[in-house]
């Protein structure tokens, strides 16, 4: 982003437009919407500009600008549409440190004017960094079509109620008040009862929400899926967008966190590098404290929260403190990995059981029913198995596992850096494992339709292969 969008306060400040022809007029049409003091520098201003002056909308200075004219201006437009006089204005702007727009010259300009949807005070600015004005105009037209004409008036009327609404508890309760006003009741009230109707609806909503508000504050124990935000449930996306507080594990992908509001408090609890490591009790306390203060808390765990996510411990703490909670499932790493390698986790005639196992548990290397796991046709999704790959391989071979049974390791499932490594039970002991969190799929190999694979220990980037 080379151009950072901001809304500049120009109330009462000077904006200079240098030039008196069509180029200047086009810019003036936009600038006249502001409450700035507009000065046009033009020796021979067109009749349109003169009319604007007569109407008191701007002042004309019938000469070229001098350096002193630019002093303390908010911005200046070089809008002669001619190289020489525009360059001169650019030099003056540079001397005076005033923000310059040289019309249709991206490189020479400090700022560019976006396409604007104007529903004052609601203003939408669309920019393409000068690359595609046609696209900007199309987006503007689409937004104009979809945005009700009354939105500006509603915003203005709502603003008058802001100080009263400020006495509602901050966070989701207050947001609920405004979202009901803008999206459910406001425009209807305006249509039927005009401005008075809107005032009444604001009062009504206020008492409704005030009464409801006392019941709110809860924790959503939510699965973030393996990383790709498209793999979140619709409900999960909605809840995350509404959250006041997001408490997440290290494995939760940054793209998922992007969905949270910018004002939300986002806390990472995982240990990374020299970062702070959180105790389970501290996490519980954090969630409870916020929820009891009326906040919507989203406890985000990678994959599905019920799979190796210490979910029960958190539920217990929430129950003990009488905090309301709800679980929102997510796509666990095993399902997402199976999808990526184009295969089924169960299959008639091959495996009627599917095991989720972990490479290590609180006691270190985890013990399992190795005999059953080693049987031909058995399928298991092994979580946290990378560091215990040697141990797993040894145990399975010892209990009758065939050395060339397939094992597929999928790291960073569904993320841009996903890696698929196809190996065997014996290869597992010596292979270099891919970087990042990985799931080991014992007894499964990628579908041949996805990549034309020779089944041999190798790292295969399927994403660049046959897709
Ligand atoms: N609740 C999670 C599992 C948490 S345990 C789930 O349902 O997926 C952590 C382990 O999950 C990691 O060691 C790894 O084995 C697996 N895992 C989590 N995210 C992953 C991802 N994006 N890609 C591959 N494996 C992942």
Boltz pocket constraint, residues with backbone or C-beta under 6 A from the ligand:
constraints:
  - pocket:
      binder: B
      contacts: [[A, 225], [A, 226], [A, 227], [A, 251], [A, 301], [A, 302], [A, 303], [A, 304], [A, 305], [A, 306], [A, 307], [A, 308], [A, 309], [A, 331], [A, 332], [A, 333], [A, 334], [A, 382], [A, 383], [A, 384], [A, 385], [A, 410], [A, 411], [A, 412], [A, 413], [A, 414], [A, 437], [A, 438], [A, 439], [A, 440]]
      max_distance: 6.0
